[in-house]
Amino acid sequence: QSRSINESVCKRLLLAASPLPCTFHRAFDIIENPLIGLETIISLGFVRILTSGQEETAVKGVKLINNLVKCSKERVSIMAGAGITEKNLEFILRETGVREFHASSRTPINVGGLEQGNRVAMGTSDADSSLLITNSDL
């Protein structure tokens, strides 16, 4: 499998979405060369890149996210995402220089009993008896 940006598919998606602005989502986090990818995404016409800095979480990827912000020279917005919480948001903002971030703002609620006799996972863990819901207070 290629770990590069499929420019022809991106062009078709951008055309289909026009005139709406488009974000290049976390597929960015698996491309082989993020700085070449950055330039490709800019040239295609995306307005934003959602990234964890090619790491599991944005906290772990702050170094690359910061580099992307600098290299983008405000030609595209870099949005930090993945594992952002109220506890690490200030650190991410300070270390990266991003002006936008993506967070699910989820909180677990107990739905005990659903896991018994059910093969369908309803959350992040098959054994968990809770669901994650968006918490607007976060």
WOWO-V928632 format. One record per pair of residues at least 24 apart in sequence whose ideal C-beta (glycine too) atoms are under 6 Angstrom apart, sorted by the first residue. I is the first residue (numbers start at 0). J is the second residue. If there is no record, write none. Layout:
BEGIN
I|J  I|J
END
This chain:
BEGIN
2|29  2|30  2|31  4|36  4|39  9|43  13|44  20|46  21|45  22|47  22|49  23|48  24|49  25|49  28|53  37|67  37|70  41|74  41|75  47|76  47|78  48|77  49|78  49|80  49|101  51|81  56|81  56|82  57|81  57|82  57|83  57|91  58|87  61|94  61|95  64|95  65|95  65|96  68|95  68|96  85|137  104|133  104|134  104|137  105|131  106|134  107|131  108|132
END
